[in-house]
């Protein structure tokens, strides 16, 4: 089972409810987006982008909805890198309700992108070292 070293607590908002009284599925993607950016900030990827204009671009994301969320409530989005390739990596997210039950799982594929040259570029050796230290495992 994966270790999820980066956790983001969030409060559910009344405005996220849909016609049926539960949190709308679009909100789950917002939570995952917040967790993705949080992971990048924790590992220093966001700061590296500011300095070099080389950084993440989302290739794909998908979410499996397991059970509904209801307002009021709190959630935690846990994130862990699943794989590292030459120019891309994947992040696995779990959304847990305030009973610590998994209500959704999402998977992102992110490409390392040079926004100056408008092309994908290889991930650095330092990138992999930072991830392995944060994840406390090797890839």
N, C-alpha and C positions, 0 to 999 in steps of 0.2 A: 504494500500500500504506500502511496506517495506521501511524503512529508510536505506540508504546506507552510513554508516559513514566513510568508508575507500575508498578514491579515488586515482587513479593512472593515471596521465597524461602521454601519450606516443606519440611519433612522428612516423608517418608511414614512412617506408623506401622504396625507389625505388626498392630494391632487393626483396621486398615482393610481387610484382606484378606477376601475372601469364600470360599465353599466351593470355588471353582475356582482359588484361588491367586493371583488378581490383585486389585488395589484395586477395591473395590465402587463402583458408579456413584454411590451416594449421597454418597460422599466427594468426588467432583468438585464437587458442589453446595456442600459445605462449603468447599472451596478457593475457589470463586467468591465465596461469601459473605464469606470472610476478605478477599479481594482488593477486593470492593466497599466494605467498611467501611474498608479501608486507603486506598482512593482518596479516600473522604469525609474521612478524617483528614488526608491530605496536603493536600487543597485547603481545609481549614478548615471544611467543612460540619458536621462533628460538633460543633465548638466553637460554631458559630452556633446549632445546635439547642439546646445546653445553655443558651444565653443567651435564646433567643426562643421555644423550643418549636415552631419552624417548621423542618421538615427533611424528610428523605427517607422515603418509604414505597415499598416494592417493589410494582410493578404486575404485572410478569411477569418470568420468567427461563426460558431454554431453553438446552440444551447439546447439542452434536453431539459424540459420542464417536468419535475417529478411530483410536486404538490404545490397548491396555491399558497400565496401569502395574503395576509389581511392586515389592514390598518386598524388600530395602531400596532406598532411593533418595531422591532429592531432586527437587523440581520448582520451577519459577518460574511464577507467574501474572502475566502482563502485562495491563495495563488501559489503555483509551483511550476517551474519550467519542466516541460515534458521531454524535450529533445533539443539538441543544438546541431545544426548542419553547417555547411560552409557559409551561406548567406542568409540563413533563416533559423528561427527557433520557434518553439511552441510553448504556450502557457495553458495550463489546466486550472480552471477556477471551480470552486465549490461555493454555492450560496447556502448558508445555514440560517434557519430561523432562530427565534429567541429560545426555542427548546433544544437547540443544537442539532436539529434534524436537517439533513441535506434536502433542499427543496428544488435545486437545479444544479446542473453541471454544464460548464461551457469550455470550449477549446478554441484558442486563437492560434493562428500562424502569422508570424511577424517577419518581415524582411528588413534587413539592414540596408538602408537606402541613402545614397549620396544626393542630397537635394540640390547641390550645386551642379552636378553632372547629369542629374535625372536618370540615375542607373543604380541597380543593386550592386553592393560591394560586400566583400568577405568580412565576416565578423573577426575581430582581432583576438589574438591569444589572451590579451588582458580581459576582454569581455568574458571569455570562457572561465578564466580564473576567478573573476568576481562572482559569476553565477555559481560555480562549484563551492566557493566559500560560503555564499549565502544559503545555498541548498544543502550544504554539508554532505556532498556526494560528488562523484566524478561522472562525466559524460563521455 
